[in-house]
Amino acid sequence: MEEILPRLYRIVLPLPRNPLKEINSYVLTSNNRNLIIDTGMNRPECQEVLDAGLNEIGIDLEKTDIIATHYHADHQGLVFSLLKKGSRAYMGESDARAMEAGSTTHARKIPMGDYAALSGFPNDVLLEAQKNHPGFKYGPQSVVDYIHLKDGDTFNIGEYSLTVVETPGHTEGHICLYEPNKKIFFSGDHVLGDITPNIQAWTDDYDPLGLYLTSLKKVYDLDVELCLPGHRTIVKDIRKRVTELLEHHRVRANEVISILERGAKNAYQTASEMKWDIVAKSWDAFPVMQKWFATGETIAHLRYLENKNLIQRDVSNGLIFYSTDGTKRL
Ligand SMILES: [Zn+2]
């Protein structure tokens, strides 16, 4: 546990055998109510460190509310276990609705598994990936009745006055929290310093990467001196980081176009030809979950490029293929 500013603490929770390595839980305290932002996965390694940190800070959980920046298991897996009589849990509206429906893909025209198959994801790998997905393994033990948050909602915790900033992209209902007087920004998984937030698409219903890039530009306009992300190290210069993330996605999108220039491909085939920061001899040697996340990221780029009319879709033999005439770049 570390005190970042007076009555603002960070507890770093371990995520063993997970490439994210750790997750940051932030705690704001006051003489009346306290607030926890993000909680870690529902697994003992997170719970022990979180309990110890909260003990050290010495807060009364009955006077403590919890905000999850989004529905991923590493951010809200422990919300249920922290809730006491008198405490409230909050989440962005769209993510909260997805949780209530019991599935984060409830509203999709095509279920996620079917969409993965359409994208060329092999059936046996798909079953393996679904079994190992952290969302299934480390989600909350019971349903949480989340209060829905919208852009502009505010929280006052002692000297801190937080405003909700909707930042769809990483998830459809992702939110950040902005403290305009102290120029602090709790960025969840929207802006990370050491790693690139994972933007996945498993649907035709909307364009997650397009939303994400718009949300990045929205954040760029805020006056921020301290960006507190959901994972790893604190970001000092948010505008520099946003600029890097925008450029990263431009380069990746162009990489996708170059791959399609060599012939039409489905998302799984495209992902297998992209460069990834994973230590493995070949695509076939990738761990199953990494194949899943890589394909989801690739679909996000394909959907984005399709939306911009830079590539074309064809469906043949039950698979979605993308192609390009190679004349356009981002
Ligand atoms: Zn996340």
Residues whose N, C-alpha, C, O or C-beta is under 5 A from the ligand:
A	BS01	ZN	H72 D189
